[in-house]
């Protein structure tokens, strides 16, 4: 247990050092958080809080210069957008996590969900919320693939943004939408066939993350106009279908001014 804790502390220290270096390179004053880094008595909670604060400071630094052509990265305002270190902190509902290299791939399987968190401190303007994700409605099958090709597939899962009484939603991409014609040679892929068309799709988080890393299923994006008030972001599915599956990783938030 002590060795696991030491490893966790080291990983957090390395992450804090990286964001401190990034902030200083941008000319942002982070002396307060450098002190936390240098304090050998700092707790994991204090180190993680410093990471979130520095990320937010970095994000805030780009807000004032954001344009439609050069939007600002506002992901620093999201607590734990990529489940780094295997943490589910910041989210109202904890997904299952599985590590692949340095990346944690999250999932909800065979269940409904409404995973959300509030976002505050951002100005009015246009934003986009993006998540690397896909949804499989039920188990994989040739008939499900055929339904997709015929435009008859049900996609009951979506990302959303709620502000005041307004909600913007974006249905998740189907697992069949960006299937591979050749596959990645991973043992956790499967094939489905409809007519003369056969494709490979992920069937476990290991292969799902390979597809994400290769740029597939990365454009699940909702755009919204913010009034400047606090808003809620989330991932939701209220209709349960046996064996349905939603793997995901890495929320991003951009501000266009």
C-alpha positions in Angstrom: 0.0 0.0 0.0 2.8 2.4 0.9 4.5 1.7 -2.5 1.2 2.4 -4.3 0.8 5.7 -2.5 4.4 6.7 -3.2 3.8 6.0 -6.9 0.6 8.0 -6.9 2.3 10.9 -5.2 5.1 10.8 -7.8 2.7 10.8 -10.7 0.8 13.8 -9.2 4.0 15.7 -8.6 5.1 15.1 -12.2 1.8 16.4 -13.5 2.0 19.4 -11.3 5.5 20.2 -12.5 4.4 19.9 -16.1 1.5 22.4 -15.7 3.6 24.7 -13.7 6.2 24.8 -16.5 3.5 25.4 -19.0 2.1 28.3 -17.0 5.5 29.9 -16.5 6.2 29.6 -20.2 3.0 31.6 -20.8 4.1 34.3 -18.3 1.4 33.3 -15.7 2.3 33.9 -12.0 2.0 30.6 -10.2 4.3 31.3 -7.2 1.5 30.1 -4.9 1.4 26.7 -6.5 5.2 26.4 -6.9 5.2 26.7 -3.1 2.8 23.7 -2.9 5.1 21.8 -5.2 8.2 22.5 -3.2 6.5 21.8 0.2 7.4 18.2 1.1 4.5 18.2 3.5 1.9 18.9 0.8 -0.9 16.3 0.7 -2.2 14.5 -2.4 -5.4 16.6 -2.0 -3.4 19.8 -1.9 -1.3 18.7 -4.9 -4.3 17.8 -7.0 -6.0 21.1 -6.0 -2.9 23.0 -7.2 -3.0 21.1 -10.6 -6.7 22.1 -11.1 -6.0 25.7 -10.1 -3.0 26.0 -12.5 -4.9 24.4 -15.4 -7.7 26.9 -14.8 -5.2 29.8 -14.8 -3.7 28.6 -18.1 -7.2 28.4 -19.6 -8.1 31.8 -18.3 -5.0 33.2 -19.9 -6.2 32.5 -23.4 -9.9 33.6 -22.9 -9.3 37.3 -23.6 -7.6 36.6 -27.0 -10.0 34.0 -28.3 -11.5 34.3 -31.7 -13.6 32.1 -34.0 -10.5 31.3 -36.0 -8.3 30.8 -32.9 -10.5 29.5 -30.1 -9.2 29.3 -26.5 -8.8 25.9 -24.8 -11.1 26.2 -21.8 -10.8 22.5 -20.7 -8.9 23.8 -17.6 -12.3 24.8 -16.3 -13.4 21.1 -16.3 -12.3 19.2 -13.2 -10.7 15.9 -14.3 -11.7 16.0 -18.0 -9.7 12.9 -18.9 -9.8 10.8 -15.7 -6.1 11.3 -15.2 -4.5 9.0 -12.6 -7.7 6.9 -12.5 -9.6 9.5 -10.6 -13.4 10.1 -10.9 -13.2 13.4 -9.0 -15.4 16.2 -10.2 -18.1 14.0 -11.8 -21.6 13.3 -10.4 -21.4 9.6 -11.4 -18.3 7.5 -11.6 -17.7 5.4 -14.8 -15.7 2.3 -14.8 -12.0 3.0 -15.6 -9.4 0.9 -17.3 -5.8 1.9 -17.9 -4.1 1.7 -21.3 -0.6 3.1 -21.2 -0.9 6.5 -19.5 -4.5 6.9 -20.6 -7.6 5.8 -18.6 -10.5 4.8 -20.8 -13.9 5.2 -19.1 -17.1 3.3 -19.9 -20.7 2.7 -18.9 -22.0 -0.8 -19.8 -25.5 -2.2 -19.7 -26.8 0.7 -17.6 -28.4 4.1 -17.8 -26.4 7.1 -16.7 -26.3 10.9 -16.2 -22.7 11.9 -15.5 -22.3 15.7 -15.1 -20.4 18.6 -13.5 -21.0 22.3 -13.1 -18.7 24.8 -14.9 -18.3 28.3 -13.6 -16.2 31.4 -14.1 -16.4 31.7 -17.9 -17.6 34.7 -19.9 -20.5 34.9 -22.3 -19.9 33.8 -25.8 -19.8 30.7 -28.1 -18.4 27.4 -26.8 -18.0 23.9 -28.1 -18.0 20.7 -25.9 -16.3 17.6 -27.4 -15.9 14.1 -26.2 -14.1 11.1 -27.6 -16.9 8.6 -27.4 -19.2 6.2 -29.3 -22.3 4.3 -28.4 -23.4 0.8 -29.1 -27.1 0.3 -28.7 -27.3 -3.3 -27.4 -24.9 -6.0 -28.4 -23.0 -6.0 -31.7 -24.6 -8.0 -34.5 -24.9 -8.1 -38.3 -28.6 -6.9 -38.0 -27.6 -4.0 -35.8 -25.0 -2.9 -38.4 -27.6 -3.2 -41.2 -30.0 -1.0 -39.1 -27.2 1.6 -38.9 -26.7 1.5 -42.7 -30.4 1.9 -43.3 -30.7 4.8 -40.9 -32.9 2.9 -38.5 -30.5 2.7 -35.5 -31.6 4.1 -32.1 -29.0 6.3 -30.4 -30.4 7.2 -27.0 -27.1 8.6 -25.5 -25.9 12.1 -25.8 -23.6 14.8 -24.4 -25.3 17.9 -23.2 -24.9 21.5 -21.8 -27.5 23.0 -19.6 -27.6 26.7 -18.7 -30.5 28.3 -16.9 -33.6 26.6 -18.5 -31.9 25.8 -21.9 -30.3 22.5 -22.8 -28.2 21.7 -25.9 -27.7 18.0 -26.8 -25.6 16.1 -29.3 -26.4 12.4 -29.9 -23.3 10.2 -29.6 -21.7 8.7 -32.6 -22.7 5.1 -33.4 -20.0 2.5 -33.0 -20.6 1.6 -36.7 -20.1 5.2 -37.9 -16.3 5.1 -37.9 -15.7 1.4 -38.1 -12.5 0.2 -39.8 -12.4 -1.7 -43.0 -9.1 -3.3 -42.2 -9.0 -3.5 -38.4 -6.0 -2.9 -36.1 -5.0 -6.5 -35.5 -6.2 -6.3 -31.9 -7.8 -9.3 -30.4 -10.6 -7.4 -28.8 -12.0 -6.3 -32.2 -14.9 -8.1 -33.9 -16.4 -8.0 -37.4 -19.9 -7.3 -38.5 -21.4 -7.8 -42.0 -24.3 -6.3 -43.9 -24.8 -7.3 -47.5 -21.3 -7.3 -49.1 -19.8 -4.9 -46.5 -17.7 -6.2 -43.6 -16.1 -3.9 -41.0 -14.2 -4.1 -37.8 -15.4 -2.5 -34.6 -14.1 -2.4 -31.0 -15.5 -4.8 -28.5 -13.4 -4.0 -25.4 -12.0 -0.7 -24.1 -8.5 -1.7 -25.2 -9.5 -1.6 -28.9 -11.8 1.4 -28.3 -8.8 3.4 -27.1 -6.8 2.3 -30.1 -9.6 3.7 -32.3 -9.7 6.9 -30.3 -5.9 7.3 -30.6 -6.2 7.0 -34.3 -8.7 9.8 -34.6 -11.9 7.8 -34.8 -15.0 8.8 -32.9 -13.3 12.0 -31.8 -15.9 14.5 -33.2 -18.8 14.3 -30.8 -19.3 18.1 -30.5 -22.1 20.3 -29.2 -22.0 24.1 -29.8 -23.8 26.5 -27.5 -24.1 30.2 -26.8 -23.4 31.1 -23.1 -24.9 34.0 -21.2 -21.9 34.0 -18.9 -23.9 32.2 -16.1 -22.7 28.9 -14.7 -23.6 25.9 -16.8 -23.7 22.1 -16.5 -22.0 19.6 -18.9 -22.7 15.9 -19.0 -23.1 12.6 -20.7 -26.5 11.0 -20.4 -28.6 8.0 -21.4 -32.0 7.3 -19.9 -33.2 4.4 -22.1 -31.7 1.0 -21.1 -31.0 -1.6 -23.7 -29.4 -4.9 -22.7 -25.6 -5.0 -23.4 -25.4 -1.4 -24.6 -22.0 0.2 -24.3 -20.5 3.7 -24.1 -16.7 3.9 -23.8 -15.2 7.4 -23.7 -12.2 9.5 -22.9 -11.2 13.2 -22.8 -13.7 16.0 -22.6 -12.5 19.3 -24.3 -14.1 22.7 -24.0 -13.3 25.6 -26.4 -14.2 29.3 -26.3 -14.7 31.2 -29.6 -15.3 34.7 -28.1 
